[in-house]
Amino acid sequence: MTEFEKHLAKIRRWCAMQERCMVEVRIHCRAIGIPDKSTDKIISQLNEEGFIDEERFAKLYAGGKFRNKKWGRARIIGELKARQIPDDLIKTGLSEIDEDEYRNRIIGMVEYKISVTDSSNKMLFKHRLAKTAIAKGYEPELVSDIIDELMKKKGI
């Protein structure tokens, strides 16, 4: 077995553990000391074999981070861009997120925050409600609309 085949087998096993993108594979190859020339060949081979698929990665990443980590679209987009996923594939990945589920996630987050936050100062109260959702990557305009809607509904 040649050195290249050993490296390829090692990276195949690593990719089989969870979905990876090309940038992650490139970084991992560099970290374990695989030369750049071999890395390019490995990535090409893994693409052909279906171990790496950027579209599949974007879909699974977006859906998983939304459901498991409760991230918003802005955070997911930023993370996918950091992994150099093309914009069209990012859009495809975000299509995995159901609009109603997305909105309900924000509502749940804000309702919880309403229940545990002091509402004596209205401006500070609204800021505190929005801060959590925006930090998770939800769009500020949407968060603000939902907060206004909930505050009106609850008479705050």
C-alpha positions as CSV (number, residue, x, y, z in Angstrom):
1,M,0.0,0.0,0.0
2,T,1.5,3.3,-1.1
3,E,1.7,6.4,1.2
4,F,-1.1,8.0,-0.8
5,E,-3.4,5.0,-0.4
6,K,-2.8,5.0,3.4
7,H,-3.6,8.7,3.5
8,L,-6.7,8.2,1.4
9,A,-7.9,5.3,3.6
10,K,-7.4,7.4,6.7
11,I,-9.4,10.3,5.3
12,R,-12.1,8.0,4.0
13,R,-12.6,6.7,7.5
14,W,-12.6,10.2,8.9
15,C,-15.2,11.3,6.4
16,A,-17.4,8.3,7.0
17,M,-17.8,9.3,10.7
18,Q,-19.8,12.5,9.8
19,E,-20.5,14.7,6.9
20,R,-17.5,16.9,5.9
21,C,-16.9,19.7,3.4
22,M,-13.8,20.2,1.3
23,V,-12.4,22.9,3.5
24,E,-12.6,20.7,6.6
25,V,-10.9,17.9,4.7
26,R,-8.2,20.2,3.5
27,I,-7.6,21.5,7.0
28,H,-7.6,18.0,8.5
29,C,-5.1,16.8,5.8
30,R,-2.8,19.7,6.6
31,A,-3.1,19.0,10.3
32,I,-2.0,15.4,10.0
33,G,0.8,16.2,7.7
34,I,-0.5,15.2,4.2
35,P,1.3,17.2,1.5
36,D,-0.9,19.7,-0.5
37,K,-0.4,17.8,-3.8
38,S,-1.8,14.6,-2.2
39,T,-4.5,16.5,-0.5
40,D,-5.9,17.8,-3.8
41,K,-5.9,14.2,-5.2
42,I,-7.5,12.9,-2.1
43,I,-10.3,15.5,-2.2
44,S,-10.8,14.8,-5.9
45,Q,-11.1,11.0,-5.2
46,L,-13.4,11.5,-2.2
47,N,-15.7,13.7,-4.4
48,E,-15.8,11.0,-7.1
49,E,-16.6,8.4,-4.5
50,G,-19.3,10.5,-2.8
51,F,-17.6,10.8,0.5
52,I,-17.6,14.6,0.1
53,D,-20.7,16.4,-1.3
54,E,-21.0,20.1,-0.6
55,E,-24.7,20.2,-1.3
56,R,-25.4,17.3,1.1
57,F,-23.1,18.9,3.6
58,A,-25.0,22.3,3.4
59,K,-28.4,20.6,3.8
60,L,-27.3,18.5,6.8
61,Y,-25.4,21.3,8.4
62,A,-28.2,23.8,8.2
63,G,-30.9,21.4,9.3
64,G,-28.8,20.0,12.1
65,K,-27.6,23.3,13.5
66,F,-31.1,24.7,13.4
67,R,-32.7,21.6,15.1
68,N,-29.9,20.7,17.6
69,K,-28.2,24.0,18.4
70,K,-31.2,26.2,17.7
71,W,-29.2,28.5,15.4
72,G,-30.8,31.0,13.2
73,R,-30.2,31.5,9.5
74,A,-27.7,34.3,9.9
75,R,-25.4,32.2,12.1
76,I,-25.8,29.2,9.8
77,I,-25.0,31.3,6.7
78,G,-21.9,32.7,8.4
79,E,-20.6,29.2,9.4
80,L,-21.2,27.8,5.9
81,K,-19.5,30.8,4.3
82,A,-16.5,30.2,6.6
83,R,-16.4,26.7,5.2
84,Q,-16.4,28.3,1.6
85,I,-19.7,26.7,0.6
86,P,-21.1,28.4,-2.5
87,D,-24.0,30.8,-2.1
88,D,-26.4,28.6,-4.2
89,L,-25.6,25.6,-2.0
90,I,-26.1,27.7,1.2
91,K,-29.6,28.7,-0.2
92,T,-30.3,25.0,-0.8
93,G,-29.2,24.1,2.7
94,L,-31.4,26.7,4.2
95,S,-34.4,25.4,2.4
96,E,-34.2,22.4,4.8
97,I,-35.5,24.8,7.5
98,D,-39.3,24.9,7.7
99,E,-40.6,28.5,8.0
100,D,-43.2,27.7,10.6
101,E,-40.8,25.8,12.7
102,Y,-38.3,28.6,12.4
103,R,-40.8,31.2,13.6
104,N,-42.1,29.0,16.4
105,R,-38.5,28.5,17.6
106,I,-38.1,32.3,17.9
107,I,-41.5,32.6,19.6
108,G,-40.6,29.9,22.1
109,M,-37.2,31.6,22.8
110,V,-38.9,35.0,23.4
111,E,-41.7,33.6,25.5
112,Y,-39.2,31.9,27.8
113,K,-37.2,35.1,28.0
114,I,-40.4,37.1,28.8
115,S,-41.1,34.7,31.7
116,V,-37.7,35.2,33.3
117,T,-37.0,38.9,32.6
118,D,-37.9,42.0,34.6
119,S,-40.3,44.1,32.6
120,S,-40.2,47.4,34.5
121,N,-38.1,49.2,32.0
122,K,-39.7,48.7,28.5
123,M,-36.7,49.5,26.3
124,L,-34.3,47.5,28.3
125,F,-36.9,44.7,28.5
126,K,-37.3,44.6,24.7
127,H,-33.5,44.7,24.3
128,R,-33.0,41.7,26.6
129,L,-35.6,39.7,24.8
130,A,-34.1,40.4,21.4
131,K,-30.5,39.9,22.4
132,T,-30.7,36.2,23.0
133,A,-32.4,35.4,19.7
134,I,-30.2,37.7,17.7
135,A,-27.1,36.2,19.3
136,K,-28.3,32.8,18.1
137,G,-28.4,34.1,14.5
138,Y,-32.0,35.0,14.1
139,E,-32.8,38.0,11.9
140,P,-33.2,41.2,14.0
141,E,-36.2,42.4,12.0
142,L,-38.1,39.1,12.5
143,V,-37.2,38.9,16.1
144,S,-38.4,42.5,16.7
145,D,-41.7,41.8,14.9
146,I,-42.2,38.7,17.0
147,I,-41.4,40.6,20.3
148,D,-43.8,43.4,19.4
149,E,-46.5,40.8,18.6
150,L,-46.0,38.9,21.8
151,M,-45.8,42.0,24.0
152,K,-49.0,43.3,22.5
153,K,-50.7,39.9,22.9
154,K,-49.6,39.7,26.6
155,G,-50.3,43.4,27.3
156,I,-46.8,44.3,28.3
